[in-house]
Every structure is written in structure tokens, then in C-alpha cells.
Amino acid sequence: MAGLLWISDREPGVRELFAELLPEAEVLAPAELNSRLSLGQRPDGLIIDGTQLLELPATLRAPLLAMPRLLICTGISLAAIPADLFSGPGVAVLAKPFCVEDLEAAVEWLRGVPGSLPVPSAPFGALVQRRRGRSVRGHPRAR
């Protein structure tokens, strides 16, 4: 992806992981992101925690949804998140916890690799999730 890319997640480990994969990106603690957005600064792409995005005032959140690339990393159920957060054409969701394949697909999408995400079948933004069904610990089928 050409342009300015910011990484901001409430979990330091997630910020560090994306920083290793996207060395061209600038890593911001949530408070720093809020300060920059309040000053009217905007990147061309942003990786943000879902809860962090929900906590932003609507006046700061709305411009983010119109960015060329907005990757929301969240452990929140999609059903619990307002659908308007996924309405932007450049919005994708990376569900936490994620596997290596999901992470690779998200990085490819951020870099603009054609076909890196499936075409969404719902009115939500693209969902970065290539995993098979998850097993539940203690369930007879769990390995």
C-alpha cells in the first residue's frame, strides 16, 4: 500500500506483530492515535482494535471508515458490532484470535494484493478469516 499506514491496537503484542510484518508502518499507542485524530491527522491506512474503534467519538470514527484501507482487529462478535462500522469500501475485519493464514491475508490486503480477500457475501466489509471450524477444548471432537 502506498501512503501512510498506522498501527494501533490496545494489545501491545498485536502492535508488535504487525510492526514486524509492516516495517513501513508507524506504531501508535491508543492515546497517541486519539490525539492525532483529534488534530485532524489521517493516515491512508489504519490497523485498529475493534473496541478502540467503537470507543472513538463518531466525529473521529466516520472519516476512518472512508479510508482506502481500514483493518479492524477484534475479538468482538460481528453480531455485536454496529453494521455501519463495516460499510466502508476499504474496511476489513481480522477476527481475534487469528491464525497465520488470516494474518498473511490481512497483510496482503493492506498492501493491495489483488484477490487477497474473498468477495464479501454479506453487507459487511470483507472478513479476513480462512480458518476451518474451531474445536472447543474438552469437546469429544477436539484434538
Buried (B, 14 or more C-beta within 10 A) or exposed (E): BEEBBBBBBBEEEBBEBBBEBBEEBBBBEBEEBBEBBEEEEBBBBBBBBBBBBBEBEEEBBEEBBEBBBBBBBBEBEBEEBEEEBBEBEBBBBBBBEBBEEBBBBBBBBBBEEEEBBEEBEEEBBBBBBBEEEEEEEEEEEEE
